[in-house]
């Protein structure tokens, strides 16, 4: 059976991106591989084995065009309201907490935040119904 191991996004400023993901999600550099023309930075934390791979192309001098194909990354947290308050305190500019319902049934609670390169990250309440693990 296949197992997902990482997702890769391209970033322009390694320092800004590493700092954002550390502050927002407690991700730390697990490995950094500097190659000719680009650098790969693998971020992870003790919560899971899945990694976020940041690719920095050394010759990139303009923002990436995210187009209309990119959706978002998603992470789950134990206490959505506490995390939202922390994001606000830390100056990460999260969007307001939203609730998704089907009639009277709450399906999920979440907010979005955007990283320094414009990638959207959905932060979900852990333990909610559906795929919000």
GROMACS elastic network, one bead per residue, 0.5 to 0.9 nm:
[ bonds ]
;  ai    aj funct       b0    kb
    4     7     6  0.83352   500
    4    50     6  0.69629   500
    5    49     6  0.70835   500
    5    51     6  0.62143   500
    5    52     6  0.86737   500
    6    42     6  0.84973   500
    6    49     6  0.87025   500
    6    50     6  0.53718   500
    6    52     6  0.54088   500
    6    53     6  0.64500   500
    7    50     6  0.81923   500
    7    51     6  0.67086   500
    7    52     6  0.51890   500
    7    53     6  0.58999   500
    7    54     6  0.85704   500
    7    73     6  0.87222   500
    8    42     6  0.89162   500
    8    51     6  0.86680   500
    8    52     6  0.59903   500
    8    54     6  0.57884   500
    8    55     6  0.69353   500
    9    52     6  0.77818   500
    9    53     6  0.64126   500
    9    54     6  0.53166   500
    9    55     6  0.61907   500
    9    56     6  0.88973   500
    9   119     6  0.84829   500
   10    53     6  0.84351   500
   10    54     6  0.57723   500
   10    56     6  0.59981   500
   10    57     6  0.75955   500
   10    64     6  0.75788   500
   10   117     6  0.83343   500
   11    14     6  0.67853   500
   11    17     6  0.70782   500
   11    54     6  0.63116   500
   11    55     6  0.60289   500
   11    56     6  0.54035   500
   11    57     6  0.77806   500
   11    63     6  0.82140   500
   11    64     6  0.77430   500
   11   116     6  0.82368   500
   11   117     6  0.61202   500
   12    16     6  0.86740   500
   12    17     6  0.81991   500
   12    55     6  0.83480   500
   12    56     6  0.58158   500
   12    57     6  0.72128   500
   12    58     6  0.82222   500
   12    60     6  0.67372   500
   12    61     6  0.76673   500
   12    62     6  0.78134   500
   12    63     6  0.69514   500
   12    64     6  0.80790   500
   12   116     6  0.87999   500
   12   117     6  0.72021   500
   13    16     6  0.54630   500
   13    17     6  0.61844   500
   13    18     6  0.85821   500
   13    56     6  0.73297   500
   13   116     6  0.82450   500
   13   117     6  0.83870   500
   14    17     6  0.52545   500
   14    18     6  0.59746   500
   14    19     6  0.84231   500
   14    39     6  0.89365   500
   14    41     6  0.83473   500
   14    54     6  0.79315   500
   14    55     6  0.85045   500
   14    56     6  0.66485   500
   15    18     6  0.52609   500
   15    19     6  0.60216   500
   15    20     6  0.85028   500
   16    19     6  0.51996   500
   16    20     6  0.60849   500
   16    21     6  0.87587   500
   16   116     6  0.67754   500
   17    20     6  0.50688   500
   17    21     6  0.62459   500
   17    22     6  0.84837   500
   17    54     6  0.81452   500
   17   115     6  0.72001   500
   17   116     6  0.62635   500
   17   117     6  0.78627   500
   18    21     6  0.54063   500
   18    22     6  0.60787   500
   18    23     6  0.85880   500
   18    27     6  0.80731   500
   18    28     6  0.75458   500
   18    29     6  0.76135   500
   18    41     6  0.85580   500
   18    43     6  0.80710   500
   18    54     6  0.85352   500
   19    22     6  0.51386   500
   19    23     6  0.60622   500
   19    24     6  0.84151   500
   19    28     6  0.89226   500
   20    23     6  0.52616   500
   20    24     6  0.58629   500
   20    25     6  0.81429   500
   20    92     6  0.80915   500
   20   115     6  0.67352   500
   20   116     6  0.73820   500
   21    24     6  0.51420   500
   21    25     6  0.54545   500
   21    26     6  0.65725   500
   21    27     6  0.56214   500
   21    28     6  0.77544   500
   21    43     6  0.81759   500
   21   115     6  0.79507   500
   22    25     6  0.56376   500
   22    28     6  0.58353   500
   22    29     6  0.87107   500
   22    43     6  0.86826   500
   23    26     6  0.58622   500
   23    27     6  0.77888   500
   23    87     6  0.85645   500
   23    90     6  0.78260   500
   23    92     6  0.86120   500
   24    27     6  0.80112   500
   24    83     6  0.88211   500
   24    86     6  0.86691   500
   24    87     6  0.67968   500
   24    90     6  0.83882   500
   24    92     6  0.74096   500
   25    45     6  0.85492   500
   25    75     6  0.83763   500
   26    44     6  0.80816   500
   26    45     6  0.65259   500
   27    30     6  0.87010   500
   27    43     6  0.55226   500
   27    45     6  0.50939   500
   27    46     6  0.87241   500
   27    51     6  0.88750   500
   27    52     6  0.86414   500
   28    31     6  0.89956   500
   28    42     6  0.82011   500
   28    43     6  0.51946   500
   28    44     6  0.55788   500
   28    45     6  0.62726   500
   29    32     6  0.69009   500
   29    41     6  0.66065   500
   29    42     6  0.57534   500
   29    44     6  0.66268   500
   29    45     6  0.87118   500
   30    41     6  0.76788   500
   30    42     6  0.54765   500
   30    43     6  0.54201   500
   30    44     6  0.60943   500
   30    45     6  0.82639   500
   30    51     6  0.85946   500
   31    40     6  0.80717   500
   31    41     6  0.59484   500
   31    42     6  0.52012   500
   31    43     6  0.73103   500
   32    39     6  0.71842   500
   32    40     6  0.57501   500
   32    42     6  0.63057   500
   32    43     6  0.89144   500
   33    38     6  0.87046   500
   33    39     6  0.56483   500
   33    40     6  0.50991   500
   33    41     6  0.64221   500
   33    42     6  0.85487   500
   34    37     6  0.83370   500
   34    38     6  0.64475   500
   34    40     6  0.64054   500
   34    41     6  0.84495   500
   35    38     6  0.54289   500
   35    39     6  0.56123   500
   35    40     6  0.78980   500
   36    39     6  0.78708   500
   36    58     6  0.85281   500
   37    56     6  0.86473   500
   37    57     6  0.61156   500
   37    58     6  0.53442   500
   37    59     6  0.70482   500
   38    55     6  0.69030   500
   38    56     6  0.54503   500
   38    58     6  0.51999   500
   38    59     6  0.81362   500
   39    54     6  0.81013   500
   39    55     6  0.58105   500
   39    56     6  0.51525   500
   39    57     6  0.66152   500
   39    58     6  0.74911   500
   40    53     6  0.65821   500
   40    54     6  0.58075   500
   40    56     6  0.65379   500
   40    57     6  0.89011   500
   41    52     6  0.81425   500
   41    53     6  0.55661   500
   41    54     6  0.50286   500
   41    55     6  0.64661   500
   41    56     6  0.81090   500
   42    51     6  0.61699   500
   42    52     6  0.57582   500
   42    54     6  0.63870   500
   42    55     6  0.88456   500
   43    50     6  0.88479   500
   43    51     6  0.54727   500
   43    52     6  0.51169   500
   43    53     6  0.62528   500
   43    54     6  0.77453   500
   44    47     6  0.82499   500
   44    48     6  0.74535   500
   44    49     6  0.70970   500
   44    50     6  0.68823   500
   44    52     6  0.66432   500
   45    48     6  0.64249   500
   45    49     6  0.76466   500
   45    50     6  0.86672   500
   45    51     6  0.81811   500
   46    49     6  0.75034   500
   47    50     6  0.89435   500
   48    51     6  0.80860   500
   56    59     6  0.87931   500
   56    60     6  0.80034   500
   57    60     6  0.56007   500
   58    61     6  0.84487   500
   60    63     6  0.78948   500
   60    64     6  0.86387   500
   63    66     6  0.88850   500
   63   117     6  0.70671   500
   63   118     6  0.89571   500
   64    67     6  0.88020   500
   64   117     6  0.75285   500
   64   118     6  0.87845   500
   66    69     6  0.72908   500
   66    70     6  0.62698   500
   66   118     6  0.78009   500
   66   119     6  0.77981   500
   67    70     6  0.66791   500
   68    71     6  0.77341   500
   70   119     6  0.82086   500
   70   120     6  0.88488   500
   71   119     6  0.84272   500
   71   120     6  0.73543   500
   71   121     6  0.88572   500
   72   119     6  0.67486   500
   72   120     6  0.50143   500
   72   121     6  0.53202   500
   72   122     6  0.66122   500
   73   119     6  0.79680   500
   73   120     6  0.66297   500
   73   122     6  0.61507   500
   73   123     6  0.87244   500
   74   112     6  0.89847   500
   74   120     6  0.86984   500
   74   121     6  0.55228   500
   74   123     6  0.59355   500
   74   124     6  0.72611   500
   74   132     6  0.89122   500
   75   121     6  0.74546   500
   75   122     6  0.63379   500
   75   123     6  0.51335   500
   75   124     6  0.62016   500
   75   125     6  0.88124   500
   75   126     6  0.87398   500
   75   132     6  0.83034   500
   75   133     6  0.85560   500
   76    80     6  0.83225   500
   76   110     6  0.88606   500
   76   122     6  0.83140   500
   76   123     6  0.56651   500
   76   125     6  0.56905   500
   76   126     6  0.50340   500
   76   127     6  0.85273   500
   76   132     6  0.63900   500
   76   133     6  0.62731   500
   77    80     6  0.59977   500
   77    83     6  0.75138   500
   77   123     6  0.69623   500
   77   124     6  0.61872   500
   77   125     6  0.54259   500
   77   126     6  0.51347   500
   77   127     6  0.87976   500
   77   133     6  0.86185   500
   78    82     6  0.88659   500
   78    83     6  0.85632   500
   78   124     6  0.87203   500
   78   125     6  0.62012   500
   78   126     6  0.51750   500
   78   127     6  0.77439   500
   79    82     6  0.54701   500
   79    83     6  0.62576   500
   79    84     6  0.86747   500
   79   125     6  0.63994   500
   79   126     6  0.74745   500
   80    83     6  0.51454   500
   80    84     6  0.60536   500
   80    85     6  0.86164   500
   80    97     6  0.82427   500
   80   109     6  0.76878   500
   80   110     6  0.71132   500
   80   111     6  0.83391   500
   80   123     6  0.75261   500
   80   124     6  0.66993   500
   80   125     6  0.51073   500
   80   126     6  0.79082   500
   81    84     6  0.50797   500
   81    85     6  0.62145   500
   81    86     6  0.86215   500
   81    97     6  0.77886   500
   81   125     6  0.85675   500
   82    85     6  0.51400   500
   82    86     6  0.61985   500
   82    87     6  0.86783   500
   83    87     6  0.61113   500
   83    88     6  0.86030   500
   83   123     6  0.87411   500
   84    87     6  0.50847   500
   84    88     6  0.62957   500
   84    89     6  0.86757   500
   84    94     6  0.69472   500
   84    95     6  0.87144   500
   84    96     6  0.81389   500
   84    97     6  0.74567   500
   84   111     6  0.76506   500
   84   123     6  0.87177   500
   85    88     6  0.51176   500
   85    89     6  0.61901   500
   85    90     6  0.85896   500
   86    90     6  0.59760   500
   86    91     6  0.85527   500
   86    92     6  0.86476   500
   87    90     6  0.50705   500
   87    91     6  0.62203   500
   87    92     6  0.51244   500
   87    93     6  0.67215   500
   87    94     6  0.63340   500
   87   113     6  0.87311   500
   88    91     6  0.52452   500
   88    92     6  0.59468   500
   88    93     6  0.58718   500
   88    94     6  0.65136   500
   89    92     6  0.77454   500
   89    93     6  0.89300   500
   90    93     6  0.82968   500
   91    94     6  0.84166   500
   92   113     6  0.72585   500
   92   114     6  0.81057   500
   92   115     6  0.84466   500
   93   113     6  0.66560   500
   93   114     6  0.78727   500
   94    97     6  0.84493   500
   94   111     6  0.68534   500
   94   112     6  0.59232   500
   94   114     6  0.74324   500
   95    98     6  0.86486   500
   95   111     6  0.57989   500
   95   112     6  0.54248   500
   95   113     6  0.61491   500
   95   114     6  0.88749   500
   96   110     6  0.85007   500
   96   111     6  0.59596   500
   96   112     6  0.77126   500
   97   109     6  0.69011   500
   97   110     6  0.55124   500
   97   112     6  0.79555   500
   98   108     6  0.83841   500
   98   109     6  0.56718   500
   98   110     6  0.54119   500
   98   111     6  0.59773   500
   99   106     6  0.70930   500
   99   107     6  0.76461   500
   99   108     6  0.58196   500
   99   110     6  0.65106   500
   99   111     6  0.87637   500
  100   105     6  0.87256   500
  100   106     6  0.60702   500
  100   107     6  0.54463   500
  100   108     6  0.51838   500
  100   109     6  0.62447   500
  100   110     6  0.82581   500
  101   104     6  0.66321   500
  101   105     6  0.54733   500
  101   107     6  0.51111   500
  101   108     6  0.70319   500
  101   109     6  0.89481   500
  102   105     6  0.52153   500
  102   106     6  0.64530   500
  102   107     6  0.66897   500
  103   106     6  0.79434   500
  106   109     6  0.78885   500
  106   128     6  0.83844   500
  106   129     6  0.81339   500
  107   128     6  0.67697   500
  107   129     6  0.56611   500
  107   130     6  0.70947   500
  108   124     6  0.73352   500
  108   125     6  0.69932   500
  108   128     6  0.55740   500
  108   129     6  0.65340   500
  108   130     6  0.78940   500
  108   132     6  0.76255   500
  109   123     6  0.85834   500
  109   124     6  0.59697   500
  109   125     6  0.56563   500
  109   128     6  0.75573   500
  110   122     6  0.66772   500
  110   123     6  0.53870   500
  110   125     6  0.61463   500
  111   121     6  0.83807   500
  111   122     6  0.58182   500
  111   123     6  0.53503   500
  111   124     6  0.68024   500
  112   120     6  0.64844   500
  112   121     6  0.54987   500
  112   123     6  0.60069   500
  112   124     6  0.87853   500
  113   119     6  0.83594   500
  113   120     6  0.57948   500
  113   121     6  0.53575   500
  113   122     6  0.66517   500
  113   123     6  0.77220   500
  114   117     6  0.77903   500
  114   118     6  0.55275   500
  114   119     6  0.54298   500
  114   121     6  0.60852   500
  114   122     6  0.88787   500
  115   118     6  0.53762   500
  115   119     6  0.53612   500
  115   120     6  0.65780   500
  115   121     6  0.75792   500
  116   119     6  0.74830   500
  124   128     6  0.81928   500
  124   132     6  0.63666   500
  124   133     6  0.85238   500
  125   128     6  0.60737   500
  125   132     6  0.68261   500
  125   133     6  0.82528   500
  126   129     6  0.88173   500
  126   132     6  0.56156   500
  126   133     6  0.52892   500
  127   130     6  0.86578   500
  127   131     6  0.88192   500
  127   132     6  0.62257   500
  127   133     6  0.57415   500
  128   131     6  0.79004   500
  128   132     6  0.56861   500
  128   133     6  0.74049   500
  129   132     6  0.64866   500
  129   133     6  0.84881   500
  130   133     6  0.80118   500
